[in-house]
Each structure stands twice: as C-alpha cells, then as structure tokens.
Amino acid sequence: MNKFDLIVIGSGPGGYVAAIRASQLGMKVGVVEKESLGGICLNWGCIPTKALLKSAQVYDYISHAEDYGIKVEKASADFGAMITRSRNVANGMSKGINFLFRKNKITEIKGFGKLLRGKKVEVTDSEGNKTEYSADHIIIATGGRARELPNIPIDGKKIIGYRKAMSLEKQPKRMVVVGAGAIGVEFAYFYSSIGTEVTVVEFMEQGLVPREDPDVSKELTKIYKKKGIKVLANTAVETVETKGRGCTVTVKNRKSGKTEEIKCDVVLSAAGVSPNTENIGLETLGIEKDGPLIKVDEFYRTNVAGIYAIGDVIPGPALAHVASAEAIICVEKIAGENPHSLDYNNIPSCTYCAPEIASVGYTEAQAKDAGYENLKVGKFPFSASGKASAAGAKEGFVKVIFDGKYGEFLGAHMIGANVTEMIAEVVAARKLETTGHEIIKTVHPHPTMSEAVMEAAAAAYGEVIHL
C-alpha cells in the first residue's frame, strides 16, 4: 500500500498536474499535501484573488453606471461578502481537484513530506504520526510563499502577506503595499476600488510592474494615479513602526535621499516569492541547489537519480502555468516519452489589475541585448478601437516587436481590458514561427479588442489603417 511508481510532494498546479498526467500514463501515484488540494494557487493565490478582483470590477462598473446610461442608487461594497465569495470560489476549485484525484485513482497522502534515502518519503500528519512511503520516482513540487523582507517582518496582523490580504476581517482605511509586481498592483487595485487609501512603494526605478515593458509601466502608473493610488518608485522602505493603533512606514527615495513617513492601518508585503525548500530532506540526499532553489536539467531531473523538481522551487518564472507545463514534460520523460524541453522565452505573463497587463517574449531593450539590430515596433492604442470605445475601456494599448530582417515575432506587451485573454494569440503565433506580415494578413473579427494585435503589427510595418 505504501509503494508507488511516483510520489509527488505538493498538490499545486505543478503537483496535481504531474499526478494526473502520470496516472494517464499508467503509473500508480501518491500525492503528499499538508493543507488543501490545489496548493497556494487554487486556495490562496491565482483563483481567489481573481474572485476578489472580479468583485472590485463589478463595483467599479456600478460606481460608473451613469457612463453607460444606467442609474444606480446607493451602491456600497460589502467587504465581508467579497471575502466570503472569494473563499467559496477557492473551496469549490479545491473540491474539483479532489474529484480529479478520485477519477484518476490518485492517492492523497495528508501531511508534511520529507525526503529520505532510498527513494522514500516520510510523511508527518497533523497529529505528529510519521509514515514512510517509497516510489521509483519522486517529484518535489512544494511551491513558494510570500518573501519576507528583513526590515519588514510579517506578523499577520499589521504587516501581512498576500494570504492574509485575502482574508482580512475588516477593510483597512489606509494601506501601504510594498512591492509593485503582479501581487502588489493587483491588491492595490482591489483595495483602492472599494475605498481604501492605497500607497504603493517600489524599490526599482521603473515603478509599477518593473519587469514589464517600460511603456506598460508608464501607462499603468498614469492610470493608477488617476484612480487616486499613490505610487512611490525608486523608493526603499526603511522601517515600519507597528506600536499603537496603526503603522508608520518610513520610506527613502533612492535618488534624492529624501525620507517620508506614511501612516496606515496595515502594510502588505508583496515583495515576491520564496521557495519552500527548507526541511524537506534536500541536504540528506545531497541534492544540489542554486541559493534556495533546486538545480535541475531541462527535464527537471536533480543530481540525484529518481528525484525531480518543478515549479517555484526551481529557477524560472514562479507562475502556475509554468509549473503545469514543467509537470507534464517531467512526467512524460519519466514515462519514456520524448517531450520537447520548455521554451522559457515564450511564457506569457499576466497581471489581473485594471486595466489588465499581458506580455510574452522580448521587450525592446531585451531584443537589442539579444543581438537583434533592426527592430520593427508597432503600437496601437485602444482609444482607436471601436470595441474598446463601445465597452468604455479605451485605456491602454498593444505593442508588438518584430525582427526587421526576417519578420520574427519577438514580443508583445499589452495593457487594457481583457488583454490576458488576448495574449495567447501571440504565444501560439510565436510557437508556430509566424511573421509580422502573416499577422497583418490574418483577418481578425470586427469589432473586437483582439484587432489591436493586427493593427499594431500593421503599425510596425507602416501599414496601419485605423491610426
């Protein structure tokens, strides 16, 4: 009963996908999970945050109903009901994974998993009881958690991580968000939309979404400031004083050296993700690491035979869809199939603030650094889109980058309504080695937001019609 073909430690988007694919390929699979099936993504990350953001978006619509010729009297945001809805959505998704496990005859092993020598996993349950399991292959998919900054220790009350931000008992009147990546700007939008006074502090000079194309960052900053969100770029948090009723955050501008004090009720630390690689037996087996991350090859094999790692615990983007893709490649290789290694330069990145942000491939600067000298860059604003005007969503643009020599589709960067649904066109086009001229000649339906991809491509080659 305790012997499996494959044991997966962790049931997030990497772990549960690995388990299901392995079962499809005929393996007997066990999954070790200390909390709820689905991991952080389904229970405390991707899914419940999108539920909260949808509530904020609906409230935003109602608040601006007169723009659409509709009168609504005395609309108000019920913070507790929004949180409850978000938790119900997450719980439903976790139950869905439970169903998939039963359907695929996957064994759920409840507890904390630790690697032992001889391809064994020791699982400690909630009562402290230990049980050993063995497998021919073991995949580490233990995910990540909110990264804690040394000078901003998370106490779960006044200084919180993203998990607590999804389950606060009371809506704060004032919030400081430390970090302007995807997590930071999403929560900044949610809380600001329902009436919280929000300040975003970002260490990097670019400011909001510092890993995105600079044009996208500038556009989002302009929009957020218009919404009343205060943005402090190139700024470091010196201290957070939590004595008394609220918090006092002292920040310092890295360029001018000027310091400023910000009063708030709660500080959200959104400074990235740390991998869960401690106390899981890596040292016991001599598994090689790169800092806190586990070293793997292109098929996610560690230096120890039969032990693999995927997702947030290895180098690469800490994204749910990346973990799922890695899981399938890893398992198919174990099963003796011949999968292609993952192209990490064709991974879409999505941020679900309002307006949404989506990107894939090179920015202009990255393309030049990669040796592309003759770039064709096109940009199409949604203010020129008929569908965007009709929808009342004219903010943002689509920006595309092509190699001028061969027409290779190097990258795309979008900010606007529903662009997270549009980016897949570019990902597929790049996968199929589609050129700029082929995009221009591909008929897009009218009126749609997705026309902007075709129009931006046409702009790159001086053929744009509606601009």
SULLINPE-V436018 format. One line per field, one symbol per residue. ss: DSSP state (H for helix, E for strand, C for the rest). phi: phi as a letter, one per 40 degrees, with the letter a starting at -180 (. if undefined). psi: psi as a letter, one per 20 degrees, with the letter a starting at -180 (. if undefined). A space follows every 10 residues. Layout:
ss: ???
phi: ???
psi: ???
This chain:
ss: CCEEEEEEEC CCCCHHHHHH HHHHCCCCEE EEECCCCCHH HHHHCHHHHH HHHHHHHHHH HHHCHHHHCC CCCCCCCCHH HHHHHHHHHH HHHHHHHHHH HHHCCCEEEE CEEEEECCCE EEEECCCCCE EEEEEEEEEE CCCEEECCEC CECCCCCCEE CHHHHCCCCC CCCEEEEECC CHHHHHHHHH HHHCCCEEEE ECCCCCCCCC CCCHHHHHHH HHHHHHHCCE EECCEEEEEE ECCCCCEEEE EEECCCCCEE EEEECEEEEC CCEEECCCCC CHHHHCCCEE CCEECCCCCC ECCCCCEEEC HHHECCCCCH HHHHHHHHHH HHHHCCCCCC CCCHHHCCEE ECCCCEEEEE ECCHHHHHHC CCCCEEEEEE EHHHCHHHHH HCCCCCEEEE EEECCCCEEE EEEEEECCHH HHHHHHHHHH HCCCEHHHHH CCCCCCCCCC HHHHHHHHHH CCCCCCC
phi: .cbbcabbch bccccccdcc cccdcgccbb bcacbcdhgc dccbbdcccc cccccccccc dccbdccbgb bbcfcaccdc cccccdcccc cccccccdcc ccdcfcccbc iccbcbcgfb bcbbcccgcb bcbbacbbbc bcgbaccccd cbccbgbbbb bcccccaccb cccbbbbchb cdcccccccd cccchccbbb bbccccgcfc ccddccdccc cccccccgcc bbcfbbccab cbcgcbbbbc bbccccgcba bbcacabccb chbbccbcgb gccdcgccbb gccccaccbg cccbdgbbaa gccbchccbd ccdcccdccd cccdcgcbcc cccccbbcbb bbcbccbaaa gccdcccccc hccbcbbbbb cccccccccc cgbccgabbb bbcccbgdcc aabbaicgcc ccccdccccc ccfccccccd cccbcbcacc dccccccccc bgbccca
psi: hjprhpppop kahgghgggg hhghjjqppq pppicqqiag ghhjdgghhh gghhghgghg ghhkhhhjkp ppplqqpngg hggggghhgg hhghhhhggh gghjlpppop apppprqklq ppppaijjpp ppqqqhqppo librrpppqh jmppijfhor ahghiikqhq pqhppppopk aggghghggg hghjipoppp pphqhhcqmi irphhggggh gggghhijpp porlpqogqo pjqagbqopp qppighjpqq ppprhqpool kaqpqmjqkj jghgikpqqn ciqppraijk paippiprqr biirqrpmqg hgggghgggg ghghijamqq qpoijlpqpp pkaoqrpqqq bqrgghgghi johnqopqpo qiijpggggh ikmiqarppq pqphgijpoh rqpqpapjhh ihhhghgggh hjlqrghhgh iopqqppqhi hhgghhghhh jkjpgk.
